[in-house]
Amino acid sequence: MIYPNDYFEKIDKITIEYLKKNDIKALILDMDNTLINQNSEMPENVLKWAKEIRGQGVKLIIASNSNRKNKLDKISNLLGIEYILFAKKPLKSGLMKAVKLLGENVNNIAVVGDQIFTDIIGGNRCKMYTILVDAIEEKDFWYTAWKRPIENKIKEKIEKHKNEK
């Protein structure tokens, strides 16, 4: 339940070839520290990646646990995609709402995020493909910071397993 299907250091390392190889047609994206930093700024490489992936026909939607509508409006407008406000990950409801909006089968959707205890567990509970990425910034909100040492141990195991393949 806590292990993702894959792990990338940065979101922009997820390529269209990788998505096609894994039959992924849509991505449910986390927002905070996955797409934007703590100042609500989206790095240029992330913006470029999202536009390129979308331009290749991959559907995108944001599912954020944030309840800050103005922040989500800004990011969704920038990317030209919809969002789920207060998704309550790892609960299923917000992610399943995203599935409905995407109009894709859960087998063809990946959840991408920087947190194991919300994004990855939520996606796994919904039987979706899950991709863990490193946070954009090491600086975390207080409610996330305590989980990072545990997540780092899990990442080490994932990397070790990848290297053994």
C-alpha positions as CSV (number, residue, x, y, z in Angstrom):
1,M,0.0,0.0,0.0
2,I,2.9,2.4,0.7
3,Y,5.0,1.6,-2.3
4,P,4.5,3.4,-5.6
5,N,4.7,1.7,-8.9
6,D,7.6,4.0,-9.8
7,Y,9.7,6.8,-8.5
8,F,11.3,9.8,-10.3
9,E,13.5,12.5,-8.8
10,K,11.6,15.2,-10.6
11,I,8.2,15.3,-12.3
12,D,9.7,16.4,-15.6
13,K,11.6,13.1,-15.9
14,I,8.3,11.3,-16.6
15,T,8.3,11.1,-20.3
16,I,5.6,10.5,-22.9
17,E,7.4,7.3,-23.9
18,Y,7.2,6.1,-20.3
19,L,3.5,6.8,-20.0
20,K,2.8,5.1,-23.3
21,K,4.9,2.0,-22.3
22,N,2.7,1.8,-19.2
23,D,-0.6,2.5,-21.0
24,I,-1.2,5.7,-19.0
25,K,-3.6,8.1,-20.7
26,A,-4.2,10.5,-17.8
27,L,-2.4,11.9,-14.8
28,I,-3.9,13.0,-11.5
29,L,-1.4,15.5,-10.2
30,D,-0.8,16.7,-6.7
31,M,-0.2,20.5,-6.5
32,D,1.8,21.6,-3.4
33,N,5.5,20.7,-3.8
34,T,4.8,18.6,-6.9
35,L,3.7,21.3,-9.3
36,I,4.4,24.4,-7.2
37,N,6.7,25.5,-4.4
38,Q,5.7,27.0,-1.1
39,N,5.4,30.5,-2.7
40,S,2.9,29.1,-5.1
41,E,5.3,29.5,-8.0
42,M,5.6,26.9,-10.7
43,P,9.1,26.3,-11.9
44,E,9.5,26.8,-15.7
45,N,10.6,23.2,-16.3
46,V,7.4,21.9,-14.6
47,L,5.2,24.3,-16.7
48,K,7.0,23.2,-19.9
49,W,6.7,19.5,-19.0
50,A,2.9,19.8,-18.3
51,K,2.3,21.6,-21.5
52,E,4.3,19.0,-23.5
53,I,2.6,16.0,-21.9
54,R,-0.8,17.5,-22.4
55,G,0.1,18.4,-26.0
56,Q,0.8,14.6,-26.6
57,G,-2.8,13.8,-25.7
58,V,-2.3,12.9,-22.0
59,K,-5.2,14.2,-19.9
60,L,-4.2,16.1,-16.7
61,I,-6.1,17.1,-13.6
62,I,-5.0,18.4,-10.2
63,A,-6.3,16.7,-7.0
64,S,-5.1,18.7,-4.1
65,N,-5.8,18.4,-0.4
66,S,-5.6,22.2,-0.3
67,N,-8.8,24.2,0.3
68,R,-7.3,27.4,-1.1
69,K,-9.5,27.9,-4.1
70,N,-7.7,31.0,-5.3
71,K,-4.4,29.1,-5.4
72,L,-5.9,26.2,-7.3
73,D,-7.6,28.6,-9.7
74,K,-4.3,30.2,-10.5
75,I,-2.5,27.0,-11.2
76,S,-5.3,25.3,-13.1
77,N,-5.7,28.4,-15.3
78,L,-2.0,28.5,-16.0
79,L,-2.1,24.8,-17.2
80,G,-5.6,25.0,-18.7
81,I,-6.8,22.0,-16.7
82,E,-9.5,21.2,-14.1
83,Y,-8.9,20.5,-10.4
84,I,-10.4,18.8,-7.4
85,L,-10.4,21.1,-4.3
86,F,-9.9,19.5,-0.9
87,A,-9.4,16.0,-2.3
88,K,-8.9,14.4,1.1
89,K,-6.2,12.0,0.0
90,P,-5.6,9.2,0.9
91,L,-9.4,8.8,1.0
92,K,-10.8,7.6,-2.3
93,S,-13.6,10.2,-2.9
94,G,-11.5,13.1,-4.4
95,L,-9.5,10.8,-6.6
96,M,-12.6,9.0,-7.9
97,K,-14.1,12.4,-8.6
98,A,-11.0,13.1,-10.8
99,V,-11.5,9.7,-12.5
100,K,-15.0,10.7,-13.5
101,L,-13.9,14.1,-14.9
102,L,-11.1,12.5,-16.8
103,G,-13.4,9.9,-18.4
104,E,-10.7,7.2,-18.3
105,N,-10.5,3.7,-16.8
106,V,-8.5,3.6,-13.5
107,N,-6.1,1.2,-15.2
108,N,-5.0,4.0,-17.5
109,I,-4.6,6.7,-14.9
110,A,-1.5,7.4,-12.8
111,V,-1.5,9.5,-9.6
112,V,1.7,11.6,-9.4
113,G,2.7,13.3,-6.1
114,D,5.5,13.9,-3.6
115,Q,3.9,12.3,-0.6
116,I,3.6,8.6,0.2
117,F,1.0,9.0,2.9
118,T,-1.5,11.0,0.8
119,D,-0.8,10.7,-3.0
120,I,0.6,7.2,-3.2
121,I,-1.6,5.5,-0.6
122,G,-4.7,7.2,-2.1
123,G,-3.8,6.1,-5.6
124,N,-3.0,2.6,-4.5
125,R,-6.3,2.4,-2.7
126,C,-8.1,3.3,-5.9
127,K,-6.1,0.7,-7.9
128,M,-4.3,3.3,-10.0
129,Y,-0.7,3.4,-11.1
130,T,1.3,5.5,-8.7
131,I,4.4,7.6,-9.3
132,L,6.3,9.2,-6.4
133,V,8.4,12.3,-7.2
134,D,10.7,14.3,-5.0
135,A,9.3,17.5,-3.6
136,I,10.2,20.7,-5.5
137,E,11.7,22.2,-2.4
138,E,13.1,20.5,0.7
139,K,11.4,23.1,2.9
140,D,8.0,21.6,3.9
141,F,4.9,22.7,5.6
142,W,4.8,21.6,9.3
143,Y,2.1,19.0,8.7
144,T,4.3,17.4,6.0
145,A,7.8,17.7,7.5
146,W,7.4,15.0,10.1
147,K,6.6,12.3,7.5
148,R,9.7,13.0,5.3
149,P,12.2,10.8,7.2
150,I,9.9,7.8,6.9
151,E,9.3,8.6,3.2
152,N,13.1,8.9,2.6
153,K,13.6,5.4,4.0
154,I,11.0,4.1,1.6
155,K,12.6,5.9,-1.3
156,E,16.0,4.3,-0.4
157,K,14.3,0.8,-0.6
158,I,12.8,1.7,-4.0
159,E,16.1,2.9,-5.4
160,K,17.9,-0.2,-4.1
161,H,15.2,-2.4,-5.7
162,K,15.5,-0.5,-9.0
163,N,19.3,-0.9,-9.0
164,E,18.9,-4.7,-8.4
165,K,16.8,-5.1,-11.6
